[in-house]
């Protein structure tokens, strides 16, 4: 099993490919759960500015620095590691024809994108995608586009999307990219962008966005056995980001922030990314019914919980559902899970959410309890070819496994609101909407329901 394709950031629980591990554990702590008779290979790849700066396909014809600044080089590192494992793992007691790639958050995104690109053909037998999908850390996801172009513009005052750039402007960009210290460059990084440095369409490794790559990929490539995919979410993924907002100064129980009006306003703006303007009001009415919004509810803590529930569905669970369908259409055996055991001490008025990353804390920690041990067992069994559930996903039942300190329970009706309210549309929908639509989306007026 290849592991350590993880989320990495300068702040905990981020999605980006940056410069330090989002969740760091000592060797003693990570050894808390036994490996279980499988060969584990950890992968290190270039992160942040060095791993995911996108220059080559921004200025393909006018800069001579393209060979030094390829796009998605961090993902190329992982692909190189995969090829090495395929060639050499037998010498370490592993099976080159049974390679499982496991990733969390951004790591799951890069693992899935490599498979969907077709460039890892014959290298991957199984995928474990924990709290991340091919869309999670891709350019345009979460509303952030052209991260590299914006940084270059901020640093050099040169709009590299502009036509008829002068040679002096191009020389300035080239000089800046070749000779500046990394810290100087990162001073111009948009600090409001909590996604970080995303994967991009580069025309080589990733020829299109994930949905299109999935559509263009032939059924489970050339393998004689169907691909197997185990993917899922924690119950309250968004709580990690809400906690960050609170640490940055947002009051945990501020009635001016967590109330009927603010939640409706925020959700309607998310919908503006994914749906035509004339559909937003009807979609919002369904949201009100599905999540039980009530203008008469004065309980501030319940609005915190509602906010987390809505955004977990919008940005995590709905994407996991789409990812499952991508792979199902490719002929893969797909298994869904939901991790529902809290690991953190984050508590708001009796509400204890299961954060993005809580599963890793319990999976690799000595005090993981039943949930951590069961997650470890499911992973190691899956690597050995033992299915985590009685049957693969059946979309007539939406069967999945729930993991907590009670053990593993097979259930039906996976994240109903994520399926029925958010559906198969992205939020924001970088796949169909042009750049101009994304820029204007946040300017839409808040819908009026009553």
VEXMIGU-98437 format. One record per residue (C-alpha): residue number from 1; residue in one letter; x, y, z. Coordinates in Angstrom, 2 decimals, decimal comma. Last residue first. Layout:
N
k | r | c1 | c2 | c3
NUM | A | X | Y | Z
...
***
This chain:
450
k | r | c1 | c2 | c3
450 | X | -40,89 | 34,81 | 2,02
449 | X | -37,96 | 33,29 | 0,19
448 | X | -35,95 | 36,30 | -0,96
447 | X | -32,73 | 35,41 | -2,72
446 | X | -29,52 | 37,22 | -1,80
445 | X | -28,37 | 39,40 | -4,64
444 | X | -25,82 | 37,90 | -7,01
443 | X | -22,40 | 39,56 | -6,74
442 | X | -20,80 | 36,37 | -5,44
441 | X | -21,49 | 34,70 | -8,77
440 | X | -19,91 | 37,44 | -10,86
439 | X | -16,33 | 36,14 | -10,66
438 | X | -17,47 | 32,56 | -11,16
437 | X | -19,46 | 33,51 | -14,23
436 | X | -16,49 | 35,35 | -15,73
435 | X | -14,23 | 32,31 | -15,34
434 | X | -16,53 | 30,14 | -17,40
433 | X | -19,03 | 27,83 | -15,67
432 | X | -19,26 | 24,19 | -16,71
431 | X | -16,57 | 22,32 | -14,77
430 | X | -15,84 | 24,95 | -12,13
429 | X | -19,22 | 24,40 | -10,56
428 | X | -18,86 | 26,00 | -7,14
427 | X | -20,53 | 24,08 | -5,63
426 | X | -20,65 | 21,16 | -7,99
425 | X | -23,84 | 19,75 | -9,41
424 | X | -24,54 | 16,05 | -9,06
423 | X | -27,21 | 16,38 | -6,41
422 | X | -26,92 | 19,16 | -3,86
421 | X | -30,40 | 18,64 | -2,46
420 | X | -31,08 | 14,97 | -3,19
419 | X | -27,64 | 13,43 | -2,86
418 | X | -26,09 | 15,62 | -0,16
417 | X | -29,42 | 15,64 | 1,66
416 | X | -29,55 | 11,85 | 1,67
415 | X | -26,07 | 11,34 | 3,11
414 | X | -25,89 | 7,56 | 2,46
413 | X | -29,35 | 5,96 | 2,43
412 | X | -28,47 | 2,51 | 3,77
411 | X | -26,44 | 1,09 | 6,63
410 | X | -23,79 | -1,51 | 7,43
409 | X | -22,37 | -1,04 | 10,91
408 | X | -18,69 | -1,14 | 11,83
407 | X | -17,72 | -0,92 | 15,50
406 | X | -19,54 | 0,72 | 18,41
405 | X | -16,67 | 3,18 | 18,71
404 | X | -17,55 | 4,55 | 15,28
403 | X | -17,52 | 3,51 | 11,62
402 | X | -20,66 | 3,60 | 9,44
401 | X | -20,64 | 1,40 | 6,35
400 | X | -22,47 | 2,23 | 3,14
399 | X | -25,53 | 1,29 | 1,09
398 | X | -27,02 | 3,80 | -1,33
397 | X | -30,08 | 1,57 | -1,69
396 | X | -30,97 | 1,90 | -5,39
395 | X | -27,45 | 3,19 | -5,92
394 | X | -25,96 | -0,19 | -5,00
393 | X | -22,45 | 0,30 | -3,65
392 | X | -20,45 | -2,90 | -3,29
391 | X | -21,82 | -5,74 | -1,18
390 | X | -21,15 | -7,25 | 2,25
389 | X | -18,94 | -4,34 | 3,21
388 | X | -15,23 | -3,60 | 3,70
387 | X | -14,27 | -6,12 | 0,97
386 | X | -11,25 | -8,33 | 1,66
385 | X | -8,59 | -7,96 | -1,04
384 | X | -5,48 | -7,73 | 1,11
383 | X | -5,48 | -3,93 | 0,82
382 | X | -9,15 | -3,93 | 1,86
381 | X | -8,31 | -6,01 | 4,93
380 | X | -5,61 | -3,52 | 5,89
379 | X | -7,95 | -0,57 | 5,48
378 | X | -10,94 | -2,14 | 7,20
377 | X | -8,78 | -3,31 | 10,11
376 | X | -7,24 | 0,13 | 10,57
375 | X | -10,71 | 1,72 | 10,52
374 | X | -11,90 | -0,84 | 13,08
373 | X | -8,95 | -0,11 | 15,35
372 | X | -9,51 | 3,64 | 15,12
371 | X | -13,24 | 3,32 | 15,80
370 | X | -12,71 | 0,90 | 18,70
369 | X | -10,39 | 3,25 | 20,53
368 | X | -7,86 | 5,43 | 18,74
367 | X | -5,77 | 6,02 | 21,82
366 | X | -2,50 | 4,89 | 20,27
365 | X | -3,07 | 7,17 | 17,32
364 | X | -2,82 | 6,34 | 13,62
363 | X | -6,47 | 5,63 | 12,81
362 | X | -7,85 | 7,81 | 15,60
361 | X | -6,09 | 10,99 | 14,50
360 | X | -6,58 | 10,03 | 10,86
359 | X | -10,36 | 9,74 | 11,31
358 | X | -10,50 | 13,12 | 13,03
357 | X | -8,96 | 14,71 | 9,94
356 | X | -11,99 | 16,75 | 8,83
355 | X | -13,86 | 17,05 | 12,09
354 | X | -16,42 | 14,81 | 13,76
353 | X | -18,62 | 17,30 | 15,61
352 | X | -19,27 | 17,61 | 19,35
351 | X | -22,42 | 19,64 | 20,06
350 | X | -23,06 | 20,10 | 23,80
349 | X | -22,87 | 23,89 | 23,72
348 | X | -20,02 | 23,89 | 21,25
347 | X | -17,32 | 21,26 | 21,73
346 | X | -14,02 | 20,80 | 19,91
345 | X | -12,12 | 18,26 | 22,03
344 | X | -11,10 | 16,28 | 18,96
343 | X | -11,57 | 12,63 | 18,06
342 | X | -15,27 | 12,43 | 17,28
341 | X | -16,55 | 9,06 | 15,96
340 | X | -18,87 | 9,25 | 12,93
339 | X | -16,76 | 8,03 | 10,01
338 | X | -19,00 | 7,56 | 6,97
337 | X | -18,17 | 4,87 | 4,42
336 | X | -18,75 | 4,06 | 0,77
335 | X | -17,62 | 0,99 | -1,18
334 | X | -17,12 | 1,01 | -4,95
333 | X | -16,43 | -2,01 | -7,17
332 | X | -15,16 | -0,43 | -10,37
331 | X | -16,82 | -0,73 | -13,76
330 | X | -15,85 | 2,72 | -15,03
329 | X | -19,42 | 3,92 | -14,45
328 | X | -18,99 | 2,92 | -10,80
327 | X | -15,83 | 4,98 | -10,64
326 | X | -17,49 | 8,21 | -11,69
325 | X | -20,55 | 7,38 | -9,55
324 | X | -18,44 | 7,05 | -6,41
323 | X | -16,72 | 10,34 | -7,22
322 | X | -20,08 | 12,08 | -7,58
321 | X | -21,14 | 10,79 | -4,17
320 | X | -17,84 | 11,79 | -2,58
319 | X | -18,32 | 15,24 | -4,09
318 | X | -21,78 | 15,52 | -2,56
317 | X | -20,33 | 14,47 | 0,80
316 | X | -17,47 | 16,98 | 0,85
315 | X | -18,18 | 20,51 | -0,34
314 | X | -21,95 | 20,84 | -0,32
313 | X | -22,76 | 18,12 | 2,21
312 | X | -20,18 | 19,32 | 4,72
311 | X | -21,37 | 22,86 | 4,03
310 | X | -24,97 | 22,09 | 4,98
309 | X | -24,09 | 20,09 | 8,10
308 | X | -21,59 | 22,68 | 9,35
307 | X | -24,10 | 25,51 | 8,95
306 | X | -26,81 | 23,44 | 10,63
305 | X | -24,56 | 22,68 | 13,61
304 | X | -23,69 | 26,36 | 14,06
303 | X | -27,39 | 27,14 | 13,65
302 | X | -28,18 | 24,65 | 16,43
301 | X | -25,69 | 26,46 | 18,66
300 | X | -27,57 | 29,74 | 18,16
299 | X | -30,94 | 28,41 | 19,33
298 | X | -33,46 | 31,13 | 18,41
297 | X | -35,40 | 28,92 | 15,93
296 | X | -38,36 | 30,91 | 14,57
295 | X | -36,73 | 31,45 | 11,17
294 | X | -36,67 | 27,69 | 10,80
293 | X | -34,29 | 25,74 | 8,59
292 | X | -35,19 | 22,06 | 8,63
291 | X | -32,30 | 20,82 | 6,53
290 | X | -34,44 | 19,35 | 3,77
289 | X | -37,29 | 21,88 | 3,91
288 | X | -35,10 | 24,98 | 3,84
287 | X | -32,82 | 23,39 | 1,25
286 | X | -35,82 | 22,65 | -0,96
285 | X | -36,83 | 26,32 | -0,75
284 | X | -33,27 | 27,27 | -1,70
283 | X | -33,45 | 25,18 | -4,84
282 | X | -36,66 | 26,95 | -5,87
281 | X | -35,06 | 30,35 | -5,22
280 | X | -31,84 | 29,47 | -7,06
279 | X | -33,41 | 28,24 | -10,29
278 | X | -33,88 | 31,62 | -12,04
277 | X | -30,25 | 32,57 | -11,32
276 | X | -28,85 | 29,57 | -13,12
275 | X | -27,29 | 26,99 | -10,78
274 | X | -23,86 | 26,03 | -9,51
273 | X | -22,11 | 29,17 | -8,39
272 | X | -25,31 | 30,90 | -7,27
271 | X | -26,01 | 27,90 | -5,03
270 | X | -23,07 | 28,93 | -2,86
269 | X | -24,55 | 32,41 | -2,64
268 | X | -27,90 | 30,97 | -1,59
267 | X | -26,18 | 28,95 | 1,14
266 | X | -24,56 | 32,06 | 2,62
265 | X | -27,73 | 34,14 | 2,65
264 | X | -29,84 | 31,32 | 4,09
263 | X | -27,29 | 30,76 | 6,86
262 | X | -27,07 | 34,49 | 7,60
261 | X | -30,84 | 35,00 | 7,80
260 | X | -31,60 | 31,99 | 9,97
259 | X | -28,89 | 32,64 | 12,53
258 | X | -25,22 | 32,00 | 13,26
257 | X | -23,40 | 35,24 | 12,52
256 | X | -25,19 | 37,94 | 14,54
255 | X | -26,12 | 35,31 | 17,13
254 | X | -22,39 | 34,91 | 17,96
253 | X | -21,99 | 31,47 | 19,51
252 | X | -18,47 | 30,56 | 18,45
251 | X | -17,29 | 34,14 | 18,04
250 | X | -15,36 | 34,61 | 14,81
249 | X | -11,80 | 35,65 | 15,69
248 | X | -9,34 | 33,59 | 13,70
247 | X | -9,78 | 30,64 | 16,06
246 | X | -13,49 | 30,74 | 15,28
245 | X | -12,81 | 30,77 | 11,56
244 | X | -10,48 | 27,82 | 12,02
243 | X | -13,19 | 25,97 | 13,92
242 | X | -15,55 | 26,52 | 11,00
241 | X | -12,88 | 24,99 | 8,76
240 | X | -12,59 | 21,90 | 10,94
239 | X | -16,38 | 21,75 | 11,29
238 | X | -16,67 | 21,35 | 7,51
237 | X | -16,00 | 17,61 | 7,71
236 | X | -18,94 | 16,87 | 10,02
235 | X | -19,70 | 13,17 | 9,55
234 | X | -16,26 | 12,17 | 8,34
233 | X | -16,19 | 11,26 | 4,69
232 | X | -15,95 | 8,31 | 2,34
231 | X | -14,08 | 6,22 | -0,14
230 | X | -13,12 | 2,59 | -0,69
229 | X | -12,46 | 1,90 | -4,38
228 | X | -11,83 | -1,43 | -6,09
227 | X | -10,67 | -1,57 | -9,71
226 | X | -12,06 | -4,48 | -11,68
225 | X | -9,67 | -7,35 | -12,43
224 | X | -8,15 | -8,04 | -15,86
223 | X | -6,73 | -4,52 | -15,80
222 | X | -6,47 | -2,57 | -19,04
221 | X | -8,29 | 0,62 | -18,06
220 | X | -11,08 | 0,31 | -15,52
219 | X | -13,61 | 0,93 | -18,34
218 | X | -12,06 | 3,41 | -20,76
217 | X | -11,30 | 6,89 | -19,50
216 | X | -12,88 | 9,75 | -21,42
215 | X | -15,80 | 10,25 | -19,04
214 | X | -13,50 | 10,12 | -16,02
213 | X | -11,14 | 12,64 | -17,60
212 | X | -14,15 | 14,86 | -18,31
211 | X | -15,30 | 14,76 | -14,69
210 | X | -11,78 | 15,30 | -13,39
209 | X | -11,01 | 18,47 | -15,40
208 | X | -9,00 | 18,01 | -18,59
207 | X | -5,68 | 16,76 | -19,95
206 | X | -4,15 | 16,09 | -16,56
205 | X | -0,62 | 14,76 | -17,05
204 | X | -0,15 | 16,48 | -20,39
203 | X | -2,64 | 19,21 | -21,27
202 | X | -1,89 | 21,07 | -18,04
201 | X | -5,30 | 21,12 | -16,37
200 | X | -4,41 | 22,16 | -12,85
199 | X | -3,81 | 20,63 | -9,42
198 | X | -4,25 | 23,17 | -6,68
197 | X | -1,92 | 25,36 | -4,58
196 | X | -3,76 | 26,54 | -1,49
195 | X | -7,39 | 25,71 | -0,78
194 | X | -7,55 | 28,24 | 2,06
193 | X | -7,42 | 31,15 | -0,38
192 | X | -7,93 | 34,21 | 1,79
191 | X | -4,14 | 34,44 | 2,19
190 | X | -3,75 | 35,22 | -1,51
189 | X | -0,06 | 34,54 | -2,10
188 | X | 2,02 | 37,67 | -2,71
187 | X | 4,28 | 37,14 | 0,30
186 | X | 4,74 | 33,64 | -1,11
185 | X | 7,12 | 34,95 | -3,75
184 | X | 9,46 | 36,57 | -1,26
183 | X | 9,43 | 33,41 | 0,87
182 | X | 10,42 | 31,37 | -2,18
181 | X | 13,50 | 33,50 | -2,82
180 | X | 13,48 | 35,31 | -6,15
179 | X | 15,81 | 34,37 | -9,01
178 | X | 14,01 | 32,26 | -11,61
177 | X | 10,38 | 33,30 | -11,22
176 | X | 11,18 | 37,00 | -10,99
175 | X | 13,53 | 36,93 | -13,93
174 | X | 10,97 | 35,17 | -16,10
173 | X | 8,19 | 37,55 | -15,09
172 | X | 10,39 | 40,59 | -15,74
171 | X | 11,50 | 39,22 | -19,09
170 | X | 7,87 | 38,77 | -20,11
169 | X | 7,10 | 42,37 | -19,22
168 | X | 10,19 | 43,54 | -21,11
167 | X | 9,13 | 41,50 | -24,13
166 | X | 5,82 | 43,30 | -24,21
165 | X | 2,58 | 41,45 | -23,56
164 | X | 0,29 | 41,55 | -26,56
163 | X | -2,74 | 39,93 | -24,94
162 | X | -3,38 | 39,82 | -21,21
161 | X | -3,63 | 36,49 | -19,38
160 | X | -0,16 | 37,04 | -17,91
159 | X | -1,39 | 40,17 | -16,18
158 | X | 1,90 | 41,72 | -15,09
157 | X | 2,16 | 43,73 | -11,88
156 | X | 5,20 | 41,57 | -11,03
155 | X | 4,28 | 40,09 | -7,64
154 | X | 0,52 | 40,55 | -7,71
153 | X | 0,26 | 39,42 | -11,32
152 | X | 2,47 | 36,40 | -10,65
151 | X | 0,34 | 35,43 | -7,65
150 | X | -2,88 | 35,85 | -9,60
149 | X | -1,58 | 33,68 | -12,43
148 | X | -0,52 | 30,96 | -9,99
147 | X | -3,90 | 30,80 | -8,24
146 | X | -5,81 | 30,78 | -11,53
145 | X | -9,09 | 29,77 | -9,94
144 | X | -10,48 | 29,63 | -6,41
143 | X | -14,24 | 29,10 | -6,08
142 | X | -14,10 | 26,04 | -3,82
141 | X | -12,68 | 24,04 | -6,74
140 | X | -11,48 | 26,12 | -9,65
139 | X | -8,14 | 24,34 | -9,95
138 | X | -8,38 | 20,87 | -8,43
137 | X | -7,96 | 20,10 | -4,73
136 | X | -11,28 | 18,47 | -3,89
135 | X | -12,39 | 17,55 | -7,41
134 | X | -10,55 | 14,21 | -7,65
133 | X | -11,90 | 13,32 | -4,22
132 | X | -11,07 | 13,90 | -0,57
131 | X | -12,15 | 12,87 | 2,90
130 | X | -10,42 | 9,48 | 2,68
129 | X | -9,93 | 8,00 | -0,78
128 | X | -8,62 | 4,43 | -0,56
127 | X | -7,88 | 3,21 | -4,08
126 | X | -7,25 | -0,32 | -5,32
125 | X | -5,42 | -2,03 | -8,17
124 | X | -3,19 | 0,86 | -9,24
123 | X | -0,16 | 0,70 | -11,55
122 | X | -1,63 | -0,84 | -14,70
121 | X | -2,65 | 2,53 | -16,12
120 | X | -1,28 | 5,32 | -13,92
119 | X | -1,31 | 7,86 | -16,76
118 | X | -5,00 | 7,20 | -17,42
117 | X | -5,86 | 10,64 | -16,08
116 | X | -8,58 | 9,13 | -13,91
115 | X | -5,99 | 7,18 | -11,91
114 | X | -3,70 | 10,15 | -11,40
113 | X | -6,68 | 12,32 | -10,49
112 | X | -7,78 | 9,84 | -7,82
111 | X | -4,39 | 9,73 | -6,11
110 | X | -3,97 | 13,52 | -6,33
109 | X | -7,37 | 14,12 | -4,78
108 | X | -6,91 | 11,53 | -2,06
107 | X | -3,68 | 13,22 | -1,06
106 | X | -5,47 | 16,57 | -0,96
105 | X | -7,82 | 15,10 | 1,68
104 | X | -6,39 | 11,71 | 2,70
103 | X | -4,73 | 9,26 | 0,37
102 | X | -4,37 | 5,52 | -0,07
101 | X | -2,94 | 3,85 | -3,16
100 | X | -3,32 | 0,07 | -3,23
99 | X | -0,92 | -1,96 | -5,38
98 | X | -1,91 | -5,55 | -6,12
97 | X | -0,04 | -6,51 | -9,29
96 | X | 3,37 | -5,52 | -7,97
95 | X | 2,83 | -7,82 | -4,95
94 | X | 5,03 | -6,93 | -1,99
93 | X | 7,79 | -8,87 | -0,26
92 | X | 10,38 | -6,11 | -0,40
91 | X | 11,98 | -7,31 | -3,63
90 | X | 8,47 | -7,55 | -5,11
89 | X | 8,11 | -3,82 | -4,54
88 | X | 10,72 | -2,90 | -7,15
87 | X | 9,15 | -2,23 | -10,55
86 | X | 5,60 | -1,39 | -9,53
85 | X | 6,89 | 0,59 | -6,56
84 | X | 9,18 | 2,63 | -8,80
83 | X | 6,33 | 3,32 | -11,24
82 | X | 4,18 | 4,53 | -8,37
81 | X | 6,99 | 6,73 | -7,08
80 | X | 7,31 | 8,38 | -10,50
79 | X | 3,56 | 8,98 | -10,50
78 | X | 3,87 | 10,59 | -7,07
77 | X | 6,66 | 12,87 | -8,26
76 | X | 4,60 | 13,81 | -11,35
75 | X | 1,83 | 14,86 | -8,96
74 | X | 4,25 | 17,20 | -7,21
73 | X | 5,35 | 18,48 | -10,62
72 | X | 1,79 | 19,59 | -11,40
71 | X | 2,96 | 22,17 | -13,96
70 | X | 6,48 | 22,31 | -15,38
69 | X | 8,66 | 25,20 | -14,31
68 | X | 12,22 | 24,41 | -15,35
67 | X | 11,31 | 23,17 | -18,82
66 | X | 8,94 | 26,10 | -19,19
65 | X | 11,57 | 28,76 | -18,56
64 | X | 11,83 | 29,90 | -22,19
63 | X | 8,71 | 31,97 | -21,92
62 | X | 6,64 | 33,00 | -24,94
61 | X | 4,90 | 29,93 | -26,26
60 | X | 3,53 | 28,05 | -23,26
59 | X | 2,76 | 31,03 | -21,02
58 | X | -0,02 | 29,83 | -18,72
57 | X | 0,48 | 26,16 | -19,61
56 | X | 4,02 | 26,11 | -18,28
55 | X | 3,55 | 28,43 | -15,33
54 | X | 1,46 | 26,58 | -12,74
53 | X | 3,09 | 26,47 | -9,31
52 | X | 2,22 | 23,08 | -7,84
51 | X | 5,27 | 21,38 | -6,37
50 | X | 7,74 | 24,17 | -5,75
49 | X | 5,09 | 26,70 | -4,65
48 | X | 3,44 | 24,22 | -2,29
47 | X | 4,74 | 20,69 | -2,13
46 | X | 7,26 | 18,44 | -3,82
45 | X | 6,59 | 14,79 | -3,12
44 | X | 7,18 | 12,34 | -0,30
43 | X | 5,62 | 8,89 | -0,54
42 | X | 5,25 | 6,25 | 2,15
41 | X | 5,37 | 2,58 | 1,15
40 | X | 3,52 | 0,06 | 3,31
39 | X | 3,91 | -3,71 | 2,86
38 | X | 0,95 | -5,55 | 4,37
37 | X | 0,74 | -7,94 | 7,31
36 | X | -1,52 | -5,96 | 9,58
35 | X | 0,32 | -2,66 | 9,86
34 | X | -0,36 | -2,53 | 13,58
33 | X | -2,01 | 0,56 | 15,05
32 | X | -0,04 | 2,70 | 17,48
31 | X | 2,92 | 2,96 | 15,12
30 | X | 1,83 | 6,46 | 14,11
29 | X | 2,26 | 7,57 | 17,72
28 | X | 5,78 | 6,20 | 18,11
27 | X | 6,84 | 7,53 | 14,72
26 | X | 5,58 | 10,96 | 15,73
25 | X | 2,46 | 12,44 | 14,19
24 | X | 1,99 | 15,54 | 12,07
23 | X | -1,42 | 16,56 | 10,76
22 | X | -1,32 | 19,32 | 8,17
21 | X | 2,15 | 18,23 | 7,13
20 | X | 4,37 | 21,04 | 5,96
19 | X | 5,12 | 23,05 | 2,84
18 | X | 2,00 | 23,20 | 0,73
17 | X | -0,24 | 20,92 | -1,33
16 | X | -3,56 | 22,39 | -0,28
15 | X | -6,61 | 20,90 | 1,36
14 | X | -6,09 | 22,39 | 4,79
13 | X | -6,76 | 20,62 | 8,10
12 | X | -4,13 | 22,41 | 10,15
11 | X | -2,37 | 25,52 | 8,79
10 | X | 0,81 | 25,79 | 6,72
9 | X | -0,51 | 22,95 | 4,67
8 | X | -0,43 | 19,33 | 3,73
7 | X | -3,28 | 16,96 | 3,07
6 | X | -1,90 | 13,50 | 2,69
5 | X | -0,50 | 11,12 | 0,14
4 | X | 1,28 | 9,49 | 3,05
3 | X | 0,47 | 5,99 | 1,82
2 | X | 1,28 | 3,47 | -0,89
1 | X | 0,00 | 0,00 | 0,00
***
